[in-house]
């Protein structure tokens, strides 16, 4: 989850006191792995793989490899309350975004590409094929206006190839589905 704001330059004056206020608000198990820099400050809960990063233009709450986003839903509003107050940016918000990334394991990028083709979201037109040829990998991205929330909704389906340089944690092995 990310909130972007204007006029957060006071971060440069208040980054340390903001970190202390966030630690007080969020409590255990949040810790500060390093001191804030001129670029950003960060608190993390390593056991939850959850981090709160704040800077002069945005605040991000991110969690990796989670079963449910409920912890983000609890932490983000509390962290935002502190950041908005300390940086005096509660009325300066220019963007609020929330992104969930779901990954499914496949045997190969070819298998993943075939799975995307089967969704029917992406079918190259005859003009596309004439100009560019047949795509070897496909993806779909769409955006629509959410009139109720007065914002935009964006969805994307694409192939991402990942190579782990170390053994994956036990709970991460075999995550997803095979096609």
Secondary structure, 3 states (H helix, E strand, C coil): CEEEECCCCCHHHHHHHHHHHHHHHHCCCCECCCCCCCCCEEEEEHHHCEEEEECCCEEEEEECCCCCCHHHHHHHHHHHHHHHHHHCCCCCEEEEECCCCCCCCCCCHHHHHHHHHHHCCCCCCHHHHHHHCCCCCCCEEEEEEECCCCEEEEEEECCCCCCCCCCCCCCCCCCCCCC
